[in-house]
Amino acid sequence: QGQRFFVDVEITTDLTKAGQSDQLEDSINYVEVYELVESVMTGEKHNLLERLGALIADSLYQHYQGIVDLCVTVRKPSVPIAGILDYVEVVTTRGQI
C-alpha cells in the first residue's frame, strides 16, 4: 500500500502572451502539470523525497520550454519519527530561485 504525499509546484514563466491572447496554448496548462506530477507520484517506487522532487522538476522542465524558475515541494505527513511534527518536506528548485 502506498503512502500519502502532498506536492506543491510553483512555476515562473513569461505569461505575457497568454494574458493578451486568453488562449490556453499560450500558457502553462495546470491540468497537464497535475497529470505529470501524478504520473511521477504513482509510478515507480522511490526511497527519497529528494528523488521525487527531482523527477517532477526535471519532467516539467522537459515538457515546458519556457520555464524560468521552478520550485517543487514534496511533503510527507506520516513519518516514522518519535516526535511531535506535522510533516517532513523537501523543496527542489531549478532555475534562478
C-alpha positions in Angstrom: 0.0 0.0 0.0 1.3 3.5 -0.9 1.9 6.4 1.4 0.3 9.8 1.4 2.2 12.8 0.0 1.4 16.4 -0.8 3.0 18.2 -3.7 3.2 21.9 -4.4 4.5 23.2 -7.7 5.5 26.8 -8.4 6.4 27.8 -12.0 7.8 31.1 -13.1 7.4 31.8 -16.8 6.5 34.7 -19.1 2.8 34.8 -19.4 2.5 38.0 -21.4 1.2 36.2 -24.5 -1.4 34.2 -22.5 -2.5 37.4 -20.8 -3.1 39.1 -24.2 -4.5 36.1 -26.2 -6.6 34.5 -23.5 -5.6 31.1 -25.1 -4.6 28.1 -23.0 -1.9 27.1 -25.6 -0.1 30.3 -24.7 0.1 29.4 -21.0 1.0 26.5 -18.7 -1.8 24.0 -18.6 -2.2 23.2 -14.9 -4.2 20.1 -15.7 -1.2 18.8 -17.6 1.1 19.8 -14.7 -1.2 17.8 -12.3 -1.2 14.8 -14.6 2.6 14.9 -14.9 3.1 15.1 -11.1 0.5 12.3 -10.6 2.4 10.0 -13.1 5.6 10.5 -11.1 4.0 10.0 -7.7 2.0 6.9 -8.7 4.7 5.4 -10.9 7.9 3.7 -9.9 8.6 3.5 -6.2 11.4 5.7 -4.8 13.0 5.8 -1.3 13.7 9.6 -1.0 11.5 12.7 -1.2 14.5 14.3 -2.9 14.2 11.8 -5.8 10.5 12.5 -6.3 11.1 16.3 -6.3 14.0 15.9 -8.8 11.9 13.7 -11.1 8.9 16.1 -11.0 11.1 19.2 -11.6 13.1 17.5 -14.5 9.9 16.3 -16.1 8.3 19.7 -16.0 11.4 21.4 -17.5 11.4 18.9 -20.3 7.7 19.3 -21.0 7.5 23.2 -20.8 10.3 25.0 -22.7 9.5 28.5 -21.3 10.0 27.8 -17.6 12.4 30.3 -16.0 12.2 29.1 -12.4 10.6 26.1 -10.8 10.0 25.1 -7.2 8.6 21.6 -6.2 7.7 20.8 -2.6 7.1 17.2 -1.7 5.5 16.8 1.8 5.1 13.6 3.7 2.7 13.8 6.7 3.3 10.3 8.1 6.9 9.8 9.1 8.5 7.2 11.4 9.9 9.8 13.8 9.3 9.7 17.5 8.4 13.3 18.0 5.7 15.9 17.5 5.6 17.2 13.9 3.0 17.7 11.2 5.2 16.5 8.2 8.6 16.4 6.6 9.2 18.2 3.3 11.8 18.6 0.7 12.0 21.6 -1.6 13.6 21.1 -5.0 14.4 24.2 -7.1 15.5 24.7 -10.7 16.5 27.9 -12.4 17.4 31.2 -10.7 15.4 30.7 -7.4 
